[in-house]
Amino acid sequence: GRESWPLQRARRGEHRYLDMNRLTPMDHMSAITTQAIHEGEMIEVAPALVVNRGQAAGTSITPTAIFWDDLWPPQKLSLRKLRSSGDLTVQFQDPSTDWKRIDDFVSFEDVVLLPVAGNIGLVRKVGRENPSSNCKLKL
């Protein structure tokens, strides 16, 4: 099976936030459920925080982040529709905004989804075109 790119980088010593000696054994190449599910059945519904790529790339949250390049065309289209309807904002706040929340959208390529609840952040990413993938993210 294929490892996710953060794990590949960690094994080569290129990822400063992942210590391979402290990770749990990676003996399953797919998500494991505690009860049987059928093809097409929904496993969970969970929220995600939308941030700019610069806030997530190269940080300790990178392994759980879902980047624009990780998405399939239908998922990208869903995000575009959400943005055009006003339902997708890239929230940001700091002293320069007087701690008020603003929409810091730059481009779709800069959009990163951070799962903030549920187990989707724990599912190992195997890539968009890997034949061993058995899970689909719906947006």
C-alpha positions in Angstrom: 0.0 0.0 0.0 0.9 3.7 -0.3 1.6 5.9 2.7 0.4 9.4 2.9 2.8 12.1 1.8 3.3 13.5 5.4 4.4 10.0 6.5 6.6 9.6 3.5 8.3 12.9 4.3 8.6 11.9 8.0 10.3 8.6 7.1 12.8 10.6 5.0 13.4 12.9 7.9 11.9 15.9 6.0 8.9 16.6 8.3 9.9 18.3 11.5 6.6 17.8 13.3 6.3 14.0 12.9 8.5 11.7 15.0 8.1 8.2 13.5 9.1 6.6 16.8 6.1 8.2 18.5 3.4 7.2 16.0 1.1 4.3 16.5 1.7 1.3 14.2 0.4 1.8 10.7 -0.8 -1.7 9.9 -4.1 -0.8 8.3 -4.2 0.7 4.8 -7.8 1.8 5.1 -10.2 3.3 7.6 -11.6 0.7 10.0 -15.2 0.9 11.2 -16.5 -0.8 14.3 -19.7 -2.0 12.5 -20.4 -3.2 9.0 -21.3 -0.6 6.4 -22.5 -1.0 2.9 -21.0 0.7 -0.2 -22.3 4.2 -0.6 -23.5 4.4 3.0 -22.6 7.6 5.0 -20.1 7.0 7.8 -20.3 10.5 9.4 -21.2 14.1 9.0 -18.7 16.5 10.5 -17.8 20.3 10.3 -14.6 21.7 8.9 -12.9 25.1 9.4 -11.9 26.8 6.2 -8.5 28.6 6.4 -5.9 29.8 3.9 -3.1 27.4 2.9 -0.4 29.5 4.6 -2.0 28.9 8.0 -2.0 25.1 7.6 0.9 24.1 5.3 4.1 23.0 7.0 2.5 23.0 10.5 1.6 20.2 12.9 -2.0 20.2 11.5 -0.9 19.5 8.0 -1.6 15.7 8.2 -5.2 16.4 9.0 -5.7 19.2 6.5 -7.5 18.7 3.2 -5.9 20.8 0.6 -7.4 22.0 -2.7 -5.0 19.7 -4.6 -6.4 16.7 -2.6 -10.0 17.3 -3.9 -11.7 15.7 -6.9 -13.4 17.9 -9.5 -16.9 17.4 -8.0 -15.7 18.4 -4.5 -14.0 21.5 -6.0 -17.3 22.3 -7.8 -19.2 22.0 -4.4 -16.8 24.5 -2.8 -17.2 26.9 -5.8 -21.0 26.7 -5.4 -20.8 27.3 -1.7 -18.6 30.3 -2.3 -20.9 31.8 -5.0 -23.9 31.4 -2.7 -22.1 33.2 0.2 -21.9 30.0 2.3 -18.1 29.6 2.2 -15.8 32.1 4.0 -12.2 31.8 4.9 -12.2 33.2 8.4 -9.3 35.2 9.8 -8.8 37.4 12.8 -5.8 39.0 14.5 -4.8 42.4 15.9 -4.8 44.0 12.4 -8.6 43.3 12.2 -9.1 44.5 15.8 -9.9 40.8 16.5 -13.0 40.9 14.3 -13.6 37.9 12.1 -13.1 38.7 8.4 -13.4 36.8 5.1 -9.8 36.3 4.0 -10.6 34.5 0.8 -7.7 34.8 -1.8 -8.3 31.9 -4.3 -9.6 28.4 -4.3 -6.1 27.0 -4.5 -5.4 28.6 -1.1 -8.4 27.0 0.5 -7.7 24.4 3.1 -10.3 22.4 5.1 -9.5 21.5 8.7 -11.8 18.8 10.1 -12.7 20.0 13.6 -14.9 17.2 14.8 -15.5 13.5 14.0 -13.0 11.1 12.7 -12.4 12.2 9.1 -9.1 13.9 10.1 -7.9 10.5 11.3 -8.5 8.7 8.0 -5.2 8.1 6.2 -5.1 9.9 2.8 -4.0 7.5 0.0 -4.4 10.0 -2.8 -7.1 10.8 -5.3 -6.3 8.0 -7.8 -5.2 5.1 -5.6 -7.2 1.9 -6.3 -7.0 1.0 -2.6 -9.1 4.0 -1.5 -12.5 3.0 -0.1 -13.8 6.3 1.3 -15.3 9.3 -0.4 -15.4 12.8 1.0 -18.6 14.7 0.2 -18.8 18.5 0.5 
